[in-house]
Amino acid sequence: MTVTTIQIEKNLITVLKKAKEYPRQTYNELLQNMLKVYNNTKKRNHYDEFLHKIQQAKMKELWDNKADEDWENA
């Protein structure tokens, strides 16, 4: 395993300490878990955007039609 040193602001270290699931959890473990959650959320958001784009055309067809306009003016 190759290990490296990164520089982060001290206030971020405080936030990371509070985010630990247990006191002896390493920052490496914590960051790996955070990245898993982030990547899963990102995948879910892409899927939601995909569904939304697909639905837009159908919703436009359903909402923007002459029959609805006739009922509004009745």
PyMOL Python script that loads the backbone (N, CA, C, O; Angstrom):
from pymol import cmd

cmd.read_pdbstr("""\
ATOM      1  N   MET A   1       0.855  -1.179   0.000  1.00  0.00           N
ATOM      2  CA  MET A   1       0.000   0.000   0.000  1.00  0.00           C
ATOM      3  C   MET A   1       0.896   1.236   0.000  1.00  0.00           C
ATOM      4  O   MET A   1       1.817   1.350   0.809  1.00  0.00           O
ATOM      5  N   THR A   2       0.614   2.153  -0.914  1.00  0.00           N
ATOM      6  CA  THR A   2       1.335   3.412  -0.983  1.00  0.00           C
ATOM      7  C   THR A   2       0.564   4.451  -0.193  1.00  0.00           C
ATOM      8  O   THR A   2      -0.652   4.574  -0.337  1.00  0.00           O
ATOM      9  N   VAL A   3       1.264   5.192   0.632  1.00  0.00           N
ATOM     10  CA  VAL A   3       0.635   6.214   1.471  1.00  0.00           C
ATOM     11  C   VAL A   3       1.179   7.565   1.068  1.00  0.00           C
ATOM     12  O   VAL A   3       2.353   7.696   0.722  1.00  0.00           O
ATOM     13  N   THR A   4       0.321   8.571   1.113  1.00  0.00           N
ATOM     14  CA  THR A   4       0.730   9.922   0.764  1.00  0.00           C
ATOM     15  C   THR A   4       0.217  10.894   1.816  1.00  0.00           C
ATOM     16  O   THR A   4      -0.609  10.533   2.653  1.00  0.00           O
ATOM     17  N   THR A   5       0.693  12.089   1.773  1.00  0.00           N
ATOM     18  CA  THR A   5       0.260  13.141   2.689  1.00  0.00           C
ATOM     19  C   THR A   5      -0.472  14.201   1.881  1.00  0.00           C
ATOM     20  O   THR A   5       0.000  14.623   0.826  1.00  0.00           O
ATOM     21  N   ILE A   6      -1.622  14.627   2.378  1.00  0.00           N
ATOM     22  CA  ILE A   6      -2.354  15.711   1.721  1.00  0.00           C
ATOM     23  C   ILE A   6      -2.515  16.866   2.708  1.00  0.00           C
ATOM     24  O   ILE A   6      -2.533  16.660   3.922  1.00  0.00           O
ATOM     25  N   GLN A   7      -2.627  18.043   2.190  1.00  0.00           N
ATOM     26  CA  GLN A   7      -2.827  19.212   3.041  1.00  0.00           C
ATOM     27  C   GLN A   7      -4.286  19.617   2.983  1.00  0.00           C
ATOM     28  O   GLN A   7      -4.853  19.812   1.907  1.00  0.00           O
ATOM     29  N   ILE A   8      -4.886  19.741   4.158  1.00  0.00           N
ATOM     30  CA  ILE A   8      -6.272  20.217   4.255  1.00  0.00           C
ATOM     31  C   ILE A   8      -6.350  21.237   5.387  1.00  0.00           C
ATOM     32  O   ILE A   8      -5.507  21.262   6.284  1.00  0.00           O
ATOM     33  N   GLU A   9      -7.359  22.059   5.324  1.00  0.00           N
ATOM     34  CA  GLU A   9      -7.524  23.091   6.341  1.00  0.00           C
ATOM     35  C   GLU A   9      -7.907  22.468   7.678  1.00  0.00           C
ATOM     36  O   GLU A   9      -8.575  21.434   7.720  1.00  0.00           O
ATOM     37  N   LYS A  10      -7.481  23.100   8.766  1.00  0.00           N
ATOM     38  CA  LYS A  10      -7.735  22.569  10.103  1.00  0.00           C
ATOM     39  C   LYS A  10      -9.231  22.465  10.404  1.00  0.00           C
ATOM     40  O   LYS A  10      -9.659  21.534  11.087  1.00  0.00           O
ATOM     41  N   ASN A  11     -10.024  23.406   9.904  1.00  0.00           N
ATOM     42  CA  ASN A  11     -11.474  23.322  10.175  1.00  0.00           C
ATOM     43  C   ASN A  11     -12.093  22.091   9.506  1.00  0.00           C
ATOM     44  O   ASN A  11     -13.091  21.559   9.991  1.00  0.00           O
ATOM     45  N   LEU A  12     -11.505  21.638   8.395  1.00  0.00           N
ATOM     46  CA  LEU A  12     -11.991  20.416   7.751  1.00  0.00           C
ATOM     47  C   LEU A  12     -11.654  19.185   8.592  1.00  0.00           C
ATOM     48  O   LEU A  12     -12.433  18.234   8.650  1.00  0.00           O
ATOM     49  N   ILE A  13     -10.502  19.207   9.236  1.00  0.00           N
ATOM     50  CA  ILE A  13     -10.137  18.099  10.128  1.00  0.00           C
ATOM     51  C   ILE A  13     -11.153  18.004  11.263  1.00  0.00           C
ATOM     52  O   ILE A  13     -11.538  16.903  11.656  1.00  0.00           O
ATOM     53  N   THR A  14     -11.583  19.123  11.782  1.00  0.00           N
ATOM     54  CA  THR A  14     -12.591  19.139  12.851  1.00  0.00           C
ATOM     55  C   THR A  14     -13.893  18.506  12.356  1.00  0.00           C
ATOM     56  O   THR A  14     -14.518  17.721  13.070  1.00  0.00           O
ATOM     57  N   VAL A  15     -14.291  18.844  11.155  1.00  0.00           N
ATOM     58  CA  VAL A  15     -15.515  18.291  10.570  1.00  0.00           C
ATOM     59  C   VAL A  15     -15.357  16.784  10.354  1.00  0.00           C
ATOM     60  O   VAL A  15     -16.279  16.017  10.632  1.00  0.00           O
ATOM     61  N   LEU A  16     -14.208  16.367   9.865  1.00  0.00           N
ATOM     62  CA  LEU A  16     -13.958  14.942   9.649  1.00  0.00           C
ATOM     63  C   LEU A  16     -13.988  14.160  10.961  1.00  0.00           C
ATOM     64  O   LEU A  16     -14.524  13.053  11.010  1.00  0.00           O
ATOM     65  N   LYS A  17     -13.420  14.724  12.015  1.00  0.00           N
ATOM     66  CA  LYS A  17     -13.437  14.066  13.324  1.00  0.00           C
ATOM     67  C   LYS A  17     -14.874  13.840  13.793  1.00  0.00           C
ATOM     68  O   LYS A  17     -15.194  12.781  14.334  1.00  0.00           O
ATOM     69  N   LYS A  18     -15.729  14.822  13.587  1.00  0.00           N
ATOM     70  CA  LYS A  18     -17.133  14.710  14.007  1.00  0.00           C
ATOM     71  C   LYS A  18     -17.892  13.694  13.151  1.00  0.00           C
ATOM     72  O   LYS A  18     -18.886  13.123  13.599  1.00  0.00           O
ATOM     73  N   ALA A  19     -17.428  13.472  11.930  1.00  0.00           N
ATOM     74  CA  ALA A  19     -18.124  12.567  11.014  1.00  0.00           C
ATOM     75  C   ALA A  19     -17.750  11.097  11.221  1.00  0.00           C
ATOM     76  O   ALA A  19     -18.387  10.210  10.654  1.00  0.00           O
ATOM     77  N   LYS A  20     -16.737  10.843  12.019  1.00  0.00           N
ATOM     78  CA  LYS A  20     -16.311   9.455  12.232  1.00  0.00           C
ATOM     79  C   LYS A  20     -17.449   8.627  12.824  1.00  0.00           C
ATOM     80  O   LYS A  20     -18.215   9.114  13.655  1.00  0.00           O
ATOM     81  N   GLU A  21     -17.551   7.387  12.394  1.00  0.00           N
ATOM     82  CA  GLU A  21     -18.569   6.474  12.902  1.00  0.00           C
ATOM     83  C   GLU A  21     -18.162   5.889  14.246  1.00  0.00           C
ATOM     84  O   GLU A  21     -19.017   5.544  15.061  1.00  0.00           O
ATOM     85  N   TYR A  22     -16.866   5.776  14.477  1.00  0.00           N
ATOM     86  CA  TYR A  22     -16.342   5.300  15.754  1.00  0.00           C
ATOM     87  C   TYR A  22     -14.984   5.972  15.963  1.00  0.00           C
ATOM     88  O   TYR A  22     -14.328   6.345  14.990  1.00  0.00           O
ATOM     89  N   PRO A  23     -14.552   6.130  17.221  1.00  0.00           N
ATOM     90  CA  PRO A  23     -13.352   6.935  17.517  1.00  0.00           C
ATOM     91  C   PRO A  23     -12.069   6.500  16.810  1.00  0.00           C
ATOM     92  O   PRO A  23     -11.266   7.355  16.435  1.00  0.00           O
ATOM     93  N   ARG A  24     -11.855   5.217  16.620  1.00  0.00           N
ATOM     94  CA  ARG A  24     -10.598   4.756  16.025  1.00  0.00           C
ATOM     95  C   ARG A  24     -10.669   4.622  14.504  1.00  0.00           C
ATOM     96  O   ARG A  24      -9.734   4.123  13.878  1.00  0.00           O
ATOM     97  N   GLN A  25     -11.764   5.063  13.920  1.00  0.00           N
ATOM     98  CA  GLN A  25     -11.883   5.001  12.463  1.00  0.00           C
ATOM     99  C   GLN A  25     -10.836   5.920  11.838  1.00  0.00           C
ATOM    100  O   GLN A  25     -10.672   7.067  12.256  1.00  0.00           O
ATOM    101  N   THR A  26     -10.136   5.404  10.839  1.00  0.00           N
ATOM    102  CA  THR A  26      -9.105   6.218  10.186  1.00  0.00           C
ATOM    103  C   THR A  26      -9.762   7.184   9.198  1.00  0.00           C
ATOM    104  O   THR A  26     -10.884   6.970   8.738  1.00  0.00           O
ATOM    105  N   TYR A  27      -9.033   8.240   8.893  1.00  0.00           N
ATOM    106  CA  TYR A  27      -9.539   9.179   7.893  1.00  0.00           C
ATOM    107  C   TYR A  27      -9.645   8.490   6.534  1.00  0.00           C
ATOM    108  O   TYR A  27     -10.529   8.806   5.738  1.00  0.00           O
ATOM    109  N   ASN A  28      -8.756   7.565   6.281  1.00  0.00           N
ATOM    110  CA  ASN A  28      -8.798   6.814   5.034  1.00  0.00           C
ATOM    111  C   ASN A  28     -10.122   6.054   4.911  1.00  0.00           C
ATOM    112  O   ASN A  28     -10.775   6.113   3.869  1.00  0.00           O
ATOM    113  N   GLU A  29     -10.518   5.342   5.971  1.00  0.00           N
ATOM    114  CA  GLU A  29     -11.787   4.612   5.972  1.00  0.00           C
ATOM    115  C   GLU A  29     -12.965   5.567   5.823  1.00  0.00           C
ATOM    116  O   GLU A  29     -13.900   5.321   5.061  1.00  0.00           O
ATOM    117  N   LEU A  30     -12.890   6.655   6.568  1.00  0.00           N
ATOM    118  CA  LEU A  30     -13.966   7.641   6.526  1.00  0.00           C
ATOM    119  C   LEU A  30     -14.140   8.209   5.117  1.00  0.00           C
ATOM    120  O   LEU A  30     -15.260   8.303   4.616  1.00  0.00           O
ATOM    121  N   LEU A  31     -13.047   8.580   4.493  1.00  0.00           N
ATOM    122  CA  LEU A  31     -13.116   9.144   3.138  1.00  0.00           C
ATOM    123  C   LEU A  31     -13.593   8.118   2.123  1.00  0.00           C
ATOM    124  O   LEU A  31     -14.336   8.460   1.203  1.00  0.00           O
ATOM    125  N   GLN A  32     -13.176   6.865   2.277  1.00  0.00           N
ATOM    126  CA  GLN A  32     -13.662   5.817   1.374  1.00  0.00           C
ATOM    127  C   GLN A  32     -15.173   5.671   1.485  1.00  0.00           C
ATOM    128  O   GLN A  32     -15.862   5.570   0.470  1.00  0.00           O
ATOM    129  N   ASN A  33     -15.695   5.660   2.708  1.00  0.00           N
ATOM    130  CA  ASN A  33     -17.141   5.559   2.913  1.00  0.00           C
ATOM    131  C   ASN A  33     -17.877   6.768   2.339  1.00  0.00           C
ATOM    132  O   ASN A  33     -18.934   6.628   1.723  1.00  0.00           O
ATOM    133  N   MET A  34     -17.311   7.945   2.546  1.00  0.00           N
ATOM    134  CA  MET A  34     -17.928   9.164   2.008  1.00  0.00           C
ATOM    135  C   MET A  34     -17.981   9.121   0.483  1.00  0.00           C
ATOM    136  O   MET A  34     -18.973   9.532  -0.120  1.00  0.00           O
ATOM    137  N   LEU A  35     -16.912   8.623  -0.138  1.00  0.00           N
ATOM    138  CA  LEU A  35     -16.876   8.538  -1.595  1.00  0.00           C
ATOM    139  C   LEU A  35     -17.885   7.523  -2.122  1.00  0.00           C
ATOM    140  O   LEU A  35     -18.484   7.740  -3.175  1.00  0.00           O
ATOM    141  N   LYS A  36     -18.079   6.423  -1.409  1.00  0.00           N
ATOM    142  CA  LYS A  36     -19.096   5.449  -1.814  1.00  0.00           C
ATOM    143  C   LYS A  36     -20.481   6.098  -1.821  1.00  0.00           C
ATOM    144  O   LYS A  36     -21.242   5.948  -2.777  1.00  0.00           O
ATOM    145  N   VAL A  37     -20.796   6.817  -0.750  1.00  0.00           N
ATOM    146  CA  VAL A  37     -22.089   7.487  -0.656  1.00  0.00           C
ATOM    147  C   VAL A  37     -22.224   8.529  -1.763  1.00  0.00           C
ATOM    148  O   VAL A  37     -23.264   8.616  -2.415  1.00  0.00           O
ATOM    149  N   TYR A  38     -21.183   9.310  -1.971  1.00  0.00           N
ATOM    150  CA  TYR A  38     -21.202  10.349  -3.007  1.00  0.00           C
ATOM    151  C   TYR A  38     -21.433   9.742  -4.391  1.00  0.00           C
ATOM    152  O   TYR A  38     -22.269  10.225  -5.155  1.00  0.00           O
ATOM    153  N   ASN A  39     -20.691   8.682  -4.709  1.00  0.00           N
ATOM    154  CA  ASN A  39     -20.824   8.059  -6.031  1.00  0.00           C
ATOM    155  C   ASN A  39     -22.201   7.430  -6.229  1.00  0.00           C
ATOM    156  O   ASN A  39     -22.765   7.521  -7.319  1.00  0.00           O
ATOM    157  N   ASN A  40     -22.748   6.796  -5.196  1.00  0.00           N
ATOM    158  CA  ASN A  40     -24.093   6.221  -5.303  1.00  0.00           C
ATOM    159  C   ASN A  40     -25.138   7.309  -5.505  1.00  0.00           C
ATOM    160  O   ASN A  40     -26.064   7.147  -6.299  1.00  0.00           O
ATOM    161  N   THR A  41     -24.991   8.407  -4.794  1.00  0.00           N
ATOM    162  CA  THR A  41     -25.921   9.532  -4.940  1.00  0.00           C
ATOM    163  C   THR A  41     -25.823  10.116  -6.342  1.00  0.00           C
ATOM    164  O   THR A  41     -26.835  10.448  -6.959  1.00  0.00           O
ATOM    165  N   LYS A  42     -24.617  10.237  -6.829  1.00  0.00           N
ATOM    166  CA  LYS A  42     -24.395  10.779  -8.172  1.00  0.00           C
ATOM    167  C   LYS A  42     -25.051   9.892  -9.231  1.00  0.00           C
ATOM    168  O   LYS A  42     -25.679  10.400 -10.159  1.00  0.00           O
ATOM    169  N   LYS A  43     -24.908   8.559  -9.096  1.00  0.00           N
ATOM    170  CA  LYS A  43     -25.539   7.632 -10.035  1.00  0.00           C
ATOM    171  C   LYS A  43     -27.055   7.780  -9.994  1.00  0.00           C
ATOM    172  O   LYS A  43     -27.712   7.807 -11.034  1.00  0.00           O
ATOM    173  N   ARG A  44     -27.609   7.875  -8.780  1.00  0.00           N
ATOM    174  CA  ARG A  44     -29.052   7.998  -8.614  1.00  0.00           C
ATOM    175  C   ARG A  44     -29.551   9.298  -9.250  1.00  0.00           C
ATOM    176  O   ARG A  44     -30.603   9.316  -9.890  1.00  0.00           O
ATOM    177  N   ASN A  45     -28.802  10.372  -9.073  1.00  0.00           N
ATOM    178  CA  ASN A  45     -29.205  11.658  -9.652  1.00  0.00           C
ATOM    179  C   ASN A  45     -29.180  11.612 -11.177  1.00  0.00           C
ATOM    180  O   ASN A  45     -30.046  12.196 -11.828  1.00  0.00           O
ATOM    181  N   HIS A  46     -28.191  10.921 -11.753  1.00  0.00           N
ATOM    182  CA  HIS A  46     -28.144  10.786 -13.213  1.00  0.00           C
ATOM    183  C   HIS A  46     -29.355  10.010 -13.712  1.00  0.00           C
ATOM    184  O   HIS A  46     -29.933  10.344 -14.746  1.00  0.00           O
ATOM    185  N   TYR A  47     -29.733   8.981 -12.981  1.00  0.00           N
ATOM    186  CA  TYR A  47     -30.904   8.183 -13.353  1.00  0.00           C
ATOM    187  C   TYR A  47     -32.173   9.033 -13.269  1.00  0.00           C
ATOM    188  O   TYR A  47     -33.024   8.973 -14.156  1.00  0.00           O
ATOM    189  N   ASP A  48     -32.296   9.828 -12.193  1.00  0.00           N
ATOM    190  CA  ASP A  48     -33.457  10.704 -12.037  1.00  0.00           C
ATOM    191  C   ASP A  48     -33.527  11.736 -13.156  1.00  0.00           C
ATOM    192  O   ASP A  48     -34.607  12.014 -13.678  1.00  0.00           O
ATOM    193  N   GLU A  49     -32.383  12.305 -13.525  1.00  0.00           N
ATOM    194  CA  GLU A  49     -32.352  13.274 -14.628  1.00  0.00           C
ATOM    195  C   GLU A  49     -32.773  12.605 -15.936  1.00  0.00           C
ATOM    196  O   GLU A  49     -33.516  13.190 -16.725  1.00  0.00           O
ATOM    197  N   PHE A  50     -32.307  11.402 -16.160  1.00  0.00           N
ATOM    198  CA  PHE A  50     -32.658  10.643 -17.357  1.00  0.00           C
ATOM    199  C   PHE A  50     -34.174  10.430 -17.423  1.00  0.00           C
ATOM    200  O   PHE A  50     -34.794  10.664 -18.461  1.00  0.00           O
ATOM    201  N   LEU A  51     -34.760   9.990 -16.320  1.00  0.00           N
ATOM    202  CA  LEU A  51     -36.208   9.771 -16.295  1.00  0.00           C
ATOM    203  C   LEU A  51     -36.970  11.072 -16.527  1.00  0.00           C
ATOM    204  O   LEU A  51     -37.965  11.096 -17.252  1.00  0.00           O
ATOM    205  N   HIS A  52     -36.503  12.138 -15.916  1.00  0.00           N
ATOM    206  CA  HIS A  52     -37.163  13.426 -16.066  1.00  0.00           C
ATOM    207  C   HIS A  52     -37.165  13.873 -17.528  1.00  0.00           C
ATOM    208  O   HIS A  52     -38.180  14.359 -18.026  1.00  0.00           O
ATOM    209  N   LYS A  53     -36.045  13.712 -18.208  1.00  0.00           N
ATOM    210  CA  LYS A  53     -35.965  14.112 -19.613  1.00  0.00           C
ATOM    211  C   LYS A  53     -36.894  13.277 -20.479  1.00  0.00           C
ATOM    212  O   LYS A  53     -37.527  13.798 -21.398  1.00  0.00           O
ATOM    213  N   ILE A  54     -36.976  11.992 -20.191  1.00  0.00           N
ATOM    214  CA  ILE A  54     -37.872  11.125 -20.952  1.00  0.00           C
ATOM    215  C   ILE A  54     -39.332  11.541 -20.739  1.00  0.00           C
ATOM    216  O   ILE A  54     -40.132  11.550 -21.675  1.00  0.00           O
ATOM    217  N   GLN A  55     -39.655  11.878 -19.512  1.00  0.00           N
ATOM    218  CA  GLN A  55     -41.038  12.217 -19.172  1.00  0.00           C
ATOM    219  C   GLN A  55     -41.456  13.585 -19.691  1.00  0.00           C
ATOM    220  O   GLN A  55     -42.647  13.823 -19.889  1.00  0.00           O
ATOM    221  N   GLN A  56     -40.517  14.482 -19.915  1.00  0.00           N
ATOM    222  CA  GLN A  56     -40.852  15.837 -20.343  1.00  0.00           C
ATOM    223  C   GLN A  56     -41.702  15.856 -21.611  1.00  0.00           C
ATOM    224  O   GLN A  56     -42.706  16.565 -21.673  1.00  0.00           O
ATOM    225  N   ALA A  57     -41.315  15.099 -22.597  1.00  0.00           N
ATOM    226  CA  ALA A  57     -42.058  15.102 -23.864  1.00  0.00           C
ATOM    227  C   ALA A  57     -43.487  14.606 -23.661  1.00  0.00           C
ATOM    228  O   ALA A  57     -44.425  15.192 -24.201  1.00  0.00           O
ATOM    229  N   LYS A  58     -43.661  13.544 -22.896  1.00  0.00           N
ATOM    230  CA  LYS A  58     -44.999  13.005 -22.651  1.00  0.00           C
ATOM    231  C   LYS A  58     -45.837  13.986 -21.837  1.00  0.00           C
ATOM    232  O   LYS A  58     -47.023  14.168 -22.115  1.00  0.00           O
ATOM    233  N   MET A  59     -45.233  14.614 -20.843  1.00  0.00           N
ATOM    234  CA  MET A  59     -45.968  15.576 -20.023  1.00  0.00           C
ATOM    235  C   MET A  59     -46.399  16.778 -20.874  1.00  0.00           C
ATOM    236  O   MET A  59     -47.510  17.286 -20.723  1.00  0.00           O
ATOM    237  N   LYS A  60     -45.527  17.219 -21.751  1.00  0.00           N
ATOM    238  CA  LYS A  60     -45.885  18.328 -22.637  1.00  0.00           C
ATOM    239  C   LYS A  60     -47.081  17.927 -23.499  1.00  0.00           C
ATOM    240  O   LYS A  60     -48.011  18.711 -23.689  1.00  0.00           O
ATOM    241  N   GLU A  61     -47.048  16.712 -24.014  1.00  0.00           N
ATOM    242  CA  GLU A  61     -48.149  16.205 -24.836  1.00  0.00           C
ATOM    243  C   GLU A  61     -49.452  16.160 -24.028  1.00  0.00           C
ATOM    244  O   GLU A  61     -50.511  16.528 -24.537  1.00  0.00           O
ATOM    245  N   LEU A  62     -49.375  15.718 -22.794  1.00  0.00           N
ATOM    246  CA  LEU A  62     -50.573  15.598 -21.960  1.00  0.00           C
ATOM    247  C   LEU A  62     -51.113  16.953 -21.502  1.00  0.00           C
ATOM    248  O   LEU A  62     -52.326  17.154 -21.434  1.00  0.00           O
ATOM    249  N   TRP A  63     -50.214  17.871 -21.191  1.00  0.00           N
ATOM    250  CA  TRP A  63     -50.646  19.145 -20.622  1.00  0.00           C
ATOM    251  C   TRP A  63     -50.937  20.210 -21.669  1.00  0.00           C
ATOM    252  O   TRP A  63     -51.818  21.048 -21.477  1.00  0.00           O
ATOM    253  N   ASP A  64     -50.215  20.183 -22.757  1.00  0.00           N
ATOM    254  CA  ASP A  64     -50.397  21.206 -23.793  1.00  0.00           C
ATOM    255  C   ASP A  64     -51.249  20.647 -24.925  1.00  0.00           C
ATOM    256  O   ASP A  64     -50.733  20.321 -25.994  1.00  0.00           O
ATOM    257  N   ASN A  65     -52.543  20.538 -24.691  1.00  0.00           N
ATOM    258  CA  ASN A  65     -53.390  20.031 -25.766  1.00  0.00           C
ATOM    259  C   ASN A  65     -54.665  20.869 -25.843  1.00  0.00           C
ATOM    260  O   ASN A  65     -55.045  21.534 -24.879  1.00  0.00           O
ATOM    261  N   LYS A  66     -55.294  20.827 -26.962  1.00  0.00           N
ATOM    262  CA  LYS A  66     -56.471  21.640 -27.261  1.00  0.00           C
ATOM    263  C   LYS A  66     -57.657  21.302 -26.345  1.00  0.00           C
ATOM    264  O   LYS A  66     -58.417  22.190 -25.958  1.00  0.00           O
ATOM    265  N   ALA A  67     -57.806  20.048 -26.008  1.00  0.00           N
ATOM    266  CA  ALA A  67     -58.934  19.640 -25.162  1.00  0.00           C
ATOM    267  C   ALA A  67     -58.877  20.322 -23.803  1.00  0.00           C
ATOM    268  O   ALA A  67     -59.906  20.760 -23.289  1.00  0.00           O
ATOM    269  N   ASP A  68     -57.709  20.416 -23.224  1.00  0.00           N
ATOM    270  CA  ASP A  68     -57.567  21.092 -21.934  1.00  0.00           C
ATOM    271  C   ASP A  68     -57.896  22.578 -22.060  1.00  0.00           C
ATOM    272  O   ASP A  68     -58.536  23.155 -21.181  1.00  0.00           O
ATOM    273  N   GLU A  69     -57.457  23.190 -23.150  1.00  0.00           N
ATOM    274  CA  GLU A  69     -57.735  24.604 -23.356  1.00  0.00           C
ATOM    275  C   GLU A  69     -59.230  24.845 -23.499  1.00  0.00           C
ATOM    276  O   GLU A  69     -59.743  25.854 -23.017  1.00  0.00           O
ATOM    277  N   ASP A  70     -59.930  23.931 -24.155  1.00  0.00           N
ATOM    278  CA  ASP A  70     -61.384  24.061 -24.308  1.00  0.00           C
ATOM    279  C   ASP A  70     -62.077  24.008 -22.942  1.00  0.00           C
ATOM    280  O   ASP A  70     -63.012  24.770 -22.694  1.00  0.00           O
ATOM    281  N   TRP A  71     -61.632  23.123 -22.065  1.00  0.00           N
ATOM    282  CA  TRP A  71     -62.236  23.023 -20.730  1.00  0.00           C
ATOM    283  C   TRP A  71     -61.968  24.278 -19.901  1.00  0.00           C
ATOM    284  O   TRP A  71     -62.824  24.702 -19.125  1.00  0.00           O
ATOM    285  N   GLU A  72     -60.801  24.864 -20.058  1.00  0.00           N
ATOM    286  CA  GLU A  72     -60.466  26.080 -19.316  1.00  0.00           C
ATOM    287  C   GLU A  72     -61.361  27.238 -19.752  1.00  0.00           C
ATOM    288  O   GLU A  72     -61.699  28.099 -18.939  1.00  0.00           O
ATOM    289  N   ASN A  73     -61.744  27.264 -21.021  1.00  0.00           N
ATOM    290  CA  ASN A  73     -62.537  28.372 -21.550  1.00  0.00           C
ATOM    291  C   ASN A  73     -64.040  28.105 -21.479  1.00  0.00           C
ATOM    292  O   ASN A  73     -64.826  28.955 -21.895  1.00  0.00           O
ATOM    293  N   ALA A  74     -64.458  26.952 -20.966  1.00  0.00           N
ATOM    294  CA  ALA A  74     -65.882  26.605 -20.916  1.00  0.00           C
ATOM    295  C   ALA A  74     -66.619  27.411 -19.858  1.00  0.00           C
ATOM    296  O   ALA A  74     -67.826  27.243 -19.684  1.00  0.00           O
TER     297      ALA A  74
END
""", "prot")
cmd.dss("prot")
cmd.show_as("cartoon", "prot")
cmd.util.cbc("prot")
cmd.orient("prot")
